[in-house]
Amino acid sequence: MHFHFPFTAGAILWTLTFAAQLVLLVVLMGRERVARFPWFTASITLIALRLLVIKLLEGRLPQIAFAATVIVMLDVTAFLSLLVVVELARRAFETARRASWLAGALALMAAGAVVLRYWGTWPPWKTLSSSPPLQVLELLAQKAGLLADVETIGIGVVIVALGYRCGAGWRSHVQRIAIGLSTASLAQVSVEAIWQAVARSAVVHETNEYNRLIHLRDRLFNANNVVYIAVLVWWIVVLWRDEPGAIATGGAVLAAGEADVPAPEDGAPEPTSGDAMESSS
């Protein structure tokens, strides 16, 4: 007896990715992490919305309208990813000297600019200026996404190497979010580099060879999706837990030392354990 499995690998990965994103958003809101990481929350929300839009509108909208919608969302996602990098850097190095912070930011920006300049091809300015707006937005989405991946990998390495000096140690939410983002960006860049190398070197003569090439591309992209799902699960687990030394006050979690304990007024006796028991009863 042969069993028919009606779900493809792409459909299963899409379902797992979307479900994990929803669970992560619930954790961010339920554990009150949104106020601390607003841009990270906005980025996850937009990625989940983009997945849903592609799933629901593909084949139902005119091709140009559908492409414009997806490309604009990709542009906004890349911009939000850069804001997440800034957010993590500020959280991780908020106690660092301003000169050191600016020097590190300039170094990361320079590294990103070099990669952006030499990775891939840039169309001539004359061709770009005469291109339709949608094509320009598509190029912007590609280059901005690459820049965001490079900056994310860079800030992740810096936070892991130096974050403990400013309080962003291994068990902090900032460092663990940065590790997840860097892992996802490294997988994305690696898959793109491998596929570009394969596509440049491949010589297709027959339909079977073309089908094998497309199958290899799908497997690479599916592997990238698996890595992203693992990162989402990592974020769900680490953001559900409180940071070491955190205390809960009124439903919110504050680091030890951030909770303000009012001192007794002059002449007023300090509360004893008996007073505390009477007040609690």
C-alpha positions in Angstrom: 0.0 0.0 0.0 1.3 3.4 -1.0 0.5 6.4 1.2 0.0 9.7 -0.4 1.4 12.6 1.6 -0.3 15.8 0.3 2.1 18.3 1.8 5.3 19.4 0.1 8.5 20.4 1.9 7.9 24.1 1.1 4.4 24.0 2.5 5.6 22.3 5.7 8.4 24.8 6.2 6.1 27.7 5.5 3.6 26.5 8.2 6.4 25.9 10.7 7.9 29.3 10.1 4.7 31.2 10.3 3.6 29.3 13.5 7.0 30.0 15.1 6.8 33.7 14.3 3.3 33.9 15.9 4.5 32.1 19.0 7.5 34.4 19.2 5.3 37.5 19.0 3.1 36.1 21.7 6.2 35.6 23.9 7.4 39.1 23.2 4.1 40.6 24.2 3.2 38.2 27.1 6.6 38.5 28.7 6.7 42.3 28.1 9.8 42.4 25.9 8.2 44.6 23.3 9.1 47.9 25.1 12.7 46.8 25.3 13.0 45.5 21.7 10.5 47.5 19.7 12.3 47.3 16.3 13.0 43.6 16.7 9.3 43.0 17.4 8.3 45.2 14.4 10.8 43.2 12.1 9.3 39.8 13.1 5.8 41.2 12.6 6.5 42.4 9.1 8.3 39.2 8.1 5.3 37.2 9.3 2.9 39.5 7.5 5.0 39.2 4.3 4.8 35.4 4.4 1.0 35.6 4.8 0.6 38.1 2.0 2.6 36.0 -0.4 0.6 32.9 0.6 -2.8 34.5 0.2 -2.3 36.8 -2.8 0.0 34.8 -5.0 -1.9 34.0 -8.2 -4.9 36.2 -7.1 -3.4 39.6 -7.8 -2.2 40.8 -11.2 1.5 39.9 -11.5 2.8 43.5 -11.5 0.7 44.4 -8.5 1.8 41.3 -6.6 5.4 42.0 -7.4 5.2 45.6 -6.3 3.6 44.6 -3.0 6.3 42.0 -2.2 9.2 44.3 -3.3 8.0 47.2 -1.2 7.6 44.9 1.8 11.2 43.6 1.2 12.5 47.2 1.2 10.8 48.0 4.5 12.0 44.7 6.0 15.6 45.6 5.1 15.2 49.1 6.6 13.8 47.6 9.8 16.7 45.1 10.0 19.2 48.0 10.0 17.2 49.6 12.8 17.4 46.3 14.7 21.2 46.4 14.4 21.2 49.9 15.9 18.8 48.8 18.6 21.0 45.8 19.6 24.2 47.9 19.5 22.6 50.6 21.8 21.4 47.9 24.3 24.6 46.0 24.3 27.0 49.0 24.6 24.9 51.6 26.4 27.6 51.9 29.1 30.4 52.2 26.6 32.2 55.5 25.9 30.7 57.5 23.1 34.1 57.7 21.2 34.4 53.9 21.3 30.7 53.5 20.2 31.2 55.8 17.3 34.4 54.1 16.2 32.8 50.7 16.3 29.8 52.0 14.3 32.0 53.6 11.6 34.0 50.4 11.3 30.9 48.2 10.8 29.5 50.7 8.3 32.8 50.7 6.4 32.9 46.9 6.3 29.3 46.8 5.0 30.0 49.4 2.3 33.0 47.4 1.1 30.9 44.2 0.9 28.1 46.0 -0.8 30.4 47.5 -3.4 32.1 44.3 -4.5 29.4 41.7 -3.9 27.4 41.2 -7.1 27.1 43.6 -10.0 25.8 47.1 -10.1 24.1 48.4 -13.3 25.5 51.5 -14.9 24.0 54.7 -13.7 22.5 55.5 -17.1 20.7 52.2 -17.1 19.6 52.6 -13.5 18.2 56.1 -14.1 16.2 55.0 -17.0 14.8 51.9 -15.4 11.2 51.7 -14.2 10.6 52.5 -10.5 9.7 48.9 -9.6 13.1 47.6 -11.0 14.9 50.3 -8.9 13.0 49.2 -5.8 13.9 45.6 -6.5 17.6 46.5 -6.7 17.3 48.5 -3.5 15.7 45.6 -1.7 18.5 43.2 -2.8 21.3 45.6 -1.8 19.7 46.8 1.4 19.0 43.2 2.4 22.7 42.3 1.8 23.8 45.3 3.8 21.5 44.4 6.7 22.9 40.8 6.7 26.5 41.9 6.7 25.8 44.5 9.5 23.9 41.9 11.5 26.7 39.4 11.3 29.2 42.1 12.3 27.3 43.3 15.3 26.7 39.7 16.4 30.4 39.0 16.4 31.2 42.3 18.3 28.5 41.7 20.9 29.7 38.1 21.6 33.3 39.2 21.8 32.9 42.5 23.8 29.4 42.7 25.1 30.2 41.1 28.4 32.3 44.2 29.3 29.1 46.4 29.2 26.7 44.0 30.8 25.5 42.1 27.6 26.9 38.7 28.7 26.1 35.3 27.4 22.8 34.9 29.2 21.5 38.4 28.4 18.6 38.8 25.9 20.6 41.2 23.8 23.4 38.8 23.2 21.1 35.8 22.5 19.0 37.8 20.0 22.2 39.0 18.3 23.4 35.3 18.1 20.1 34.3 16.5 20.1 37.1 14.0 23.8 36.6 13.1 23.1 32.9 12.5 20.1 33.6 10.3 22.0 36.2 8.3 25.1 34.0 7.9 22.9 31.2 6.6 21.2 33.6 4.2 24.5 35.0 2.8 26.0 31.5 2.5 23.1 30.2 0.6 23.1 33.2 -1.8 26.9 32.8 -2.4 26.6 29.1 -3.0 23.7 29.5 -5.4 25.5 32.3 -7.3 28.6 30.2 -7.7 26.6 27.2 -8.9 24.5 29.3 -11.3 27.6 30.9 -12.9 29.4 27.6 -13.4 26.5 25.5 -14.5 26.1 24.7 -18.2 22.7 23.4 -19.0 22.1 21.3 -22.2 19.1 19.2 -21.4 15.9 19.5 -19.5 17.0 17.0 -16.9 20.1 19.0 -16.1 17.9 22.1 -15.7 15.5 20.2 -13.4 18.4 19.0 -11.3 19.7 22.6 -11.0 16.3 23.8 -9.8 16.0 21.0 -7.4 19.4 21.9 -5.9 18.3 25.5 -5.6 15.1 24.5 -3.7 17.1 22.3 -1.4 19.5 25.2 -0.6 16.6 27.5 0.2 14.8 24.9 2.2 18.0 24.4 4.3 18.1 28.2 4.9 14.4 28.0 6.1 15.3 25.2 8.5 18.0 27.3 10.0 15.6 30.2 10.4 13.0 28.0 12.1 15.7 26.8 14.5 16.6 30.5 15.3 12.9 31.3 15.9 12.7 28.4 18.4 15.9 29.6 20.1 14.3 33.1 20.5 11.1 31.7 21.9 13.0 29.7 24.5 15.5 32.4 25.6 13.0 35.3 25.6 10.5 33.3 27.6 13.1 33.1 30.4 14.1 36.1 32.5 17.7 37.3 32.5 19.9 36.5 35.4 19.4 38.9 38.3 16.0 40.1 37.0 13.1 40.6 39.4 9.4 40.8 38.7 7.6 44.0 39.7 4.0 44.6 38.8 4.1 42.2 35.9 7.2 43.7 34.5 10.7 42.3 34.7 13.5 44.7 35.9 17.1 44.0 36.3 18.4 43.9 39.8 19.2 47.5 40.8 16.6 49.0 38.5 13.8 48.7 41.0 13.4 51.8 43.0 12.9 51.1 46.7 11.8 54.2 48.6 13.7 55.0 51.7 11.8 55.6 54.9 11.1 59.2 55.8 13.0 60.8 58.7 11.5 59.8 62.0 9.4 57.0 60.4 10.1 53.5 61.7 11.3 51.0 59.2 8.7 48.2 58.6 9.3 45.0 60.4 8.4 41.5 59.4 5.3 41.7 61.6 4.1 44.8 59.8 4.7 43.2 56.5 2.6 40.2 57.5 -0.2 42.5 58.7 -0.2 44.5 55.5 -0.3 41.4 53.4 -3.2 40.0 55.3 
